[in-house]
Amino acid sequence: MRRSIPWALVVGLCLTALSPAPAAILTVDILADENDVAGCVPGDCSLREAINAAADADEIEFALPGAAPWTIRLRGS
């Protein structure tokens, strides 16, 4: 006896497989400018690490010590 798979199930599984992964939210939580091997991990994520880890559609949020607003000042190398 042959079992039949409902077409709606097949179509749903195909659409799920083709849908893009949800965007990640990276949280900058340290003031140091670092880019260590661990990368952007909770409790140790610099702005540089967050930018390096970000992909299309990802978001970068800030949870820095002190009161907002925070200012980013660019310095020459």
Protein Blocks (a to p, Z undefined) as FASTA:
>chain_A
ZZdddfklmmmmmmmmmpccdddddddfbfbdcddfklpaehiacfklmmmmpcehiacd
dddedjdddddddddZZ
